[in-house]
Amino acid sequence: MTETSQSRIAFDELLEMLRDAADRYAGPEWGLFAPDDVASGLRALANLLEGGLVLHFEDDPRQPVFRQIVTSTRKSLGDNADAIYFDTAISPEYSYRIRGRTAGAVYVSFTIEAGAPDGGFPQQTAGVLNDTAFDIDDGGRFEIFLGGPARDRNWLPLAPDACRVTTRHYWEQERSPAIPPVPDVALDIAVLEELTPLPRPSDESVAAGLRRVARYVRSRSLEQAKPGQGERPPFVSQEPNVFPKPSEPGTHPLAAFDASYSMAPYVLGPDEALVMSGRWPACRCANVSLWNRHLQTYDFAHRQVSLNRAQTDLEADGTFRIVIAHQDPGAPNWLDTEGRPFGMVFWRYFLPEGEVDTPQAKVVKLGEL
C-alpha cells in the first residue's frame, strides 16, 4: 500500500538521511577510521540533530521565537565559551521589533543570514548591527527593528533572500557565560504587521518541519566540503601550527562583518606543546578557542580550553604566552587538548582598532618549558 501520510514519509526521509550521514560523514569518506574518530563524527551528528529539532522543527517567520543555537552540551558551528547565540526565522515579507538586554555583555550584535530557507546552510551574511548602532538604556535594555521603513539607528534592512537573524552576546570574564545558568538577555521578537495565528499542526506542517530538520543536518555535514577540499577563506590555514594573518570574513556565512579571525590546525606528539605568543589588540573583545575537526569546542565547562583577555596572564611587556599541551605544563595560560593530538585553534577579535598582529607559534618539548 502506498504511504499517504506526508509526515510519515518525511520522518522516514529523516531517518534515511541520518543513516546515510552516519555511514559517510562519520566514516572513511570523511577520513574517519579509528573508533574514537567515528564516535566524534556520530556525536557531531547527534548535536546537529538536536540543534535542528530545537531551532527548525517548530519554526516560522510569521511567529518567530529566539532559541539558543549552541550550549555547553550542544556544540556545533564553531561555538565558544565566551558567548551565547540565539537565532530565529525571519522573512523580508514582514518587519520585526526585537527587544532585549545586554546583561553585562561587552559586545552585542545582530546579523542577517541570507540564501538558506527551510533549514539550509546560509549562502552569506547580509547585514550586521552591533551595539555602536543601537541605543541602550541605563539598565542595558534595547529595542531594534528589522525590515520596514529605513531608520537612522536601531534598524537593519532585510535583503530579498534574508531568512534568519543571529544574535551574539560576548563577555570577557573569568567564568564562561555559556555554562548554565546563562545570563538572561531577555530576547523577544514580534512581527509588526497584523497577522492571524498559524493553523494548528497538520500532516503538511509536521512534514515540512521534519524536512527542515533533515536539511539542517545534511547541509552542515554531508553538504560540507570534505577534509582538504573546498575553498578556504583567507583567515583559515591548512598548515599545522602556523596561523594566517587575522582578517575580516566579508560576507562569509555565519560570520560577523565587524570581527577579524585566524584559524589553523594544531598537531602535537604526546611529549610536545605548542607555544603561542603575541599581543592582544585594542578591540571590544577577543579570545582563542580549541575545536575538534567538526568545529565543536572542547569541554569548556570542566577544562581550560579557551582564553579571553581577562583570563590571560600577560608578560611584563604586555605580550602573552599561551601553551597548548596534553598535560599541565606548570606554566600560565595552559590550553588543555583533552589528550587530542589534532585539533583546531581559532582566534576571534571583535571591533579591532587597526591591524591585528598574527599570533606566532612554535612546537617545543614539554621538558623545555
Long-range contacts (C-beta under 8 A, 24 or more apart in sequence): 5-203, 6-203, 6-204, 6-206, 6-207, 7-203, 7-204, 7-206, 7-207, 7-210, 9-207, 10-206, 10-207, 10-208, 10-210, 10-211, 10-214, 11-210, 13-210, 13-211, 13-214, 14-210, 14-211, 14-213, 14-214, 17-214, 17-217, 17-218, 18-45, 18-49, 18-217, 20-222, 21-45, 21-217, 21-218, 21-221, 21-222, 24-222, 25-221, 25-222, 29-226, 30-226, 30-227, 31-226, 31-227, 40-292, 40-293, 40-294, 41-294, 43-294, 43-296, 44-76, 44-221, 44-292, 44-294, 44-296, 45-217, 45-221, 47-74, 47-75, 47-76, 47-296, 48-76, 48-216, 48-217, 48-220, 48-221, 49-213, 49-217, 50-74, 51-76, 51-216, 52-119, 52-212, 52-213, 52-214, 52-216, 52-217, 53-213, 55-87, 55-216, 56-89, 56-119, 56-209, 56-212, 56-213, 56-215, 56-216, 57-209, 57-210, 57-212, 57-213, 58-209, 59-88, 59-89, 59-209, 59-212, 60-89, 60-198, 61-88, 61-89, 61-90, 61-91, 61-93, 61-94, 61-163, 62-91, 62-94, 62-191, 62-195, 62-198, 63-191, 63-195, 63-197, 63-198, 64-88, 64-89, 64-90, 64-96, 64-189, 64-191, 65-189, 66-167, 66-187, 66-188, 66-189, 68-182, 69-166, 70-178, 71-178, 71-180, 72-176, 72-178, 72-179, 72-180, 72-300, 72-301, 75-296, 75-297, 76-220, 76-294, 76-295, 76-296, 77-220, 77-254, 77-295, 78-254, 78-291, 78-295, 78-346, 79-178, 79-295, 79-296, 79-297, 80-178, 80-287, 80-289, 80-297, 80-300, 80-306, 80-346, 80-348, 81-176, 81-178, 81-179, 81-287, 81-289, 81-297, 81-300, 81-305, 81-306, 82-170, 82-171, 82-172, 82-176, 82-177, 82-178, 82-285, 82-287, 82-306, 82-308, 83-168, 83-169, 83-170, 83-171, 83-177, 83-178, 84-169, 84-177, 84-178, 84-182, 84-183, 84-185, 85-166, 85-167, 85-168, 85-169, 86-166, 86-167, 86-185, 86-187, 87-113, 87-164, 87-165, 87-166, 87-167, 88-164, 88-165, 88-189, 89-163, 89-164, 90-146, 90-147, 90-158, 90-162, 90-163, 90-164, 90-165, 91-158, 91-162, 91-163, 92-147, 92-158, 92-159, 92-160, 92-161, 92-162, 94-147, 94-191, 94-192, 94-193, 94-195, 95-145, 95-146, 95-147, 95-148, 95-158, 95-191, 95-192, 95-193, 96-145, 96-146, 96-147, 96-165, 96-189, 96-190, 96-191, 96-192, 97-143, 97-144, 97-145, 97-189, 97-190, 97-192, 98-143, 98-144, 98-145, 98-146, 98-165, 98-187, 98-188, 98-189, 99-141, 99-142, 99-143, 99-186, 99-187, 99-188, 100-141, 100-142, 100-167, 100-185, 100-186, 100-187, 100-188, 101-139, 101-140, 101-141, 101-142, 101-184, 101-185, 101-186, 102-131, 102-136, 102-140, 102-142, 102-169, 102-185, 103-140, 103-169, 103-183, 103-184, 103-185, 103-186, 104-140, 104-171, 104-183, 105-169, 105-170, 105-171, 105-177, 105-183, 105-185, 106-170, 106-171, 106-172, 106-284, 106-285, 107-131, 107-168, 107-169, 107-170, 107-284, 107-285, 107-350, 107-351, 108-142, 108-167, 108-168, 108-169, 108-170, 109-167, 109-168, 109-256, 109-258, 110-144, 110-146, 110-156, 110-165, 110-166, 110-167, 110-168, 111-165, 111-166, 111-168, 111-256, 111-257, 112-146, 112-156, 112-158, 112-159, 112-162, 112-164, 112-165, 112-166, 113-162, 113-163, 113-164, 113-165, 113-166, 113-253, 113-254, 114-159, 114-161, 114-162, 114-163, 115-161, 115-163, 116-163, 116-164, 116-219, 116-253, 117-163, 118-208, 118-211, 118-212, 118-215, 119-211, 119-212, 119-213, 119-214, 119-215, 119-216, 119-219, 120-215, 120-216, 120-219, 121-219, 121-220, 121-223, 121-224, 121-253, 122-163, 122-164, 122-253, 122-254, 123-161, 123-253, 124-251, 124-252, 124-253, 125-249, 125-251, 125-252, 125-253, 125-254, 125-255, 125-256, 125-257, 126-159, 126-161, 126-162, 126-251, 127-156, 127-157, 127-158, 127-159, 127-162, 128-156, 128-256, 128-257, 128-258, 129-154, 129-155, 129-156, 130-256, 130-258, 130-351, 132-351, 141-186, 145-192, 148-192, 165-189, 166-254, 168-256, 170-284, 170-285, 170-350, 171-285, 171-308, 172-285, 172-286, 172-287, 172-308, 172-309, 172-310, 173-308, 173-310, 174-310, 174-311, 176-300, 176-301, 178-300, 179-300, 179-301, 227-293, 233-261, 235-260, 235-261, 235-262, 235-263, 236-263, 236-264, 237-262, 237-263, 237-264, 237-265, 238-265, 239-264, 239-265, 240-264, 240-265, 240-266, 240-267, 241-265, 241-266, 241-267, 241-274, 241-361, 241-362, 241-363, 242-361, 243-345, 243-347, 243-358, 243-359, 243-360, 243-361, 244-358, 245-356, 245-358, 246-347, 246-349, 246-352, 246-356, 246-357, 246-358, 256-350, 258-350, 258-351, 259-348, 259-349, 259-350, 259-351, 259-352, 260-348, 260-349, 260-352, 260-356, 261-346, 261-347, 261-348, 261-349, 262-346, 262-347, 262-356, 262-358, 262-359, 263-344, 263-345, 263-346, 263-347, 264-344, 264-345, 264-361, 265-342, 265-343, 265-344, 265-345, 266-290, 266-324, 266-337, 266-342, 266-343, 266-344, 266-345, 267-341, 267-342, 268-324, 268-325, 268-326, 268-337, 268-341, 268-363, 269-341, 270-326, 270-341, 271-365, 271-366, 271-367, 272-325, 272-363, 272-364, 272-365, 272-366, 273-323, 273-324, 273-325, 273-329, 273-363, 273-364, 273-365, 273-366, 273-369, 274-323, 274-324, 274-325, 274-345, 274-361, 274-362, 274-363, 274-364, 275-321, 275-322, 275-323, 275-361, 275-362, 275-363, 275-364, 275-369, 276-320, 276-321, 276-322, 276-323, 276-324, 276-345, 276-359, 276-360, 276-361, 277-319, 277-320, 277-321, 277-322, 277-359, 277-360, 277-361, 278-319, 278-320, 278-357, 278-358, 278-359, 278-360, 279-318, 279-319, 279-320, 279-357, 280-309, 280-312, 280-320, 281-349, 281-352, 281-353, 281-354, 281-356, 281-357, 282-352, 282-353, 282-354, 283-349, 283-350, 283-351, 283-352, 283-353, 283-356, 284-350, 284-351, 285-309, 285-348, 285-350, 286-347, 286-348, 286-349, 286-350, 286-352, 287-347, 287-348, 288-322, 288-335, 288-345, 288-346, 288-347, 288-348, 288-359, 289-345, 289-346, 289-348, 290-324, 290-335, 290-336, 290-337, 290-343, 290-344, 290-345, 290-346, 291-343, 291-344, 291-345, 291-346, 292-340, 292-343, 292-344, 293-342, 293-343, 293-344, 295-344, 298-336, 298-337, 298-338, 298-340, 298-343, 299-338, 303-336, 303-338, 304-334, 304-335, 304-336, 305-335, 305-336, 305-338, 306-335, 307-333, 307-335, 323-369, 325-366, 325-369, 327-366, 329-366, 329-369, 330-369, 331-369
